[in-house]
Amino acid sequence: GRTFPWGDGFDPARLNSHDLGPFSTLPVASFPAGDSPFGVTDVAGQVFEWTVTEFRSGRYLVKGGSWDDRGCCVYRPAARHSQAAHIKHILVGFRLVRIVNEP
């Protein structure tokens, strides 16, 4: 229910974006103030993340914004656009997820 992982107000100090720099990728968790309350890091900024959602034949949705983007609308985790499945680009990456079974 939040616009951004940390709340509803855009704050460029909480993510890796073109708004404040450094204009490159950084190690994971470099912006702990941008973490969600569930401990998920880098959901906004850093690089766009591939999803398994096919937009149309040969194109998939990417989400989250990248370090090369400027302005608050791109960085909402719900914001998305499509990329060709075969693209390789420094602004697009992926997230590894591990499901943990609770006892």
Secondary structure, DSSP 8 states (H G I E B T S, - for coil): --SBTTBSS--GGGS-BTTTB-SS---TTS-GGG--TT----SSSSSEEEEEEEEETTEEEEES--TT--SGGGGSTT-EEEEETT---TTEE----------
